[in-house]
Amino acid sequence: MLVIACPFCGPRAENEFLCGGEPVRRPDAATGADGAALAELLYARDNVRGPQDEFWWHKHGCRAWFRIRRDTRDNRILP
């Protein structure tokens, strides 16, 4: 089981969290977004093999969103 260190509650088991995925760049509101830009925002992910930044939500604790860096090859949380 993966142990995730919540910045507010300390180390907790993975089942207390929900992965929000990698951060994405949102389209500029001033220029508007067409269908292709919206599809890119909602569905396109890099899905890298190796270190990746991710958002996680502590759903059974402080209910805060925070960012961690995780290696997708071996599921290790990186500093």
Helices and strands as residue ranges (DSSP letters): E 3-6, E 10-13, G 14-16, E 18-21, H 35-43, E 51-57, E 65-71, E 76-78
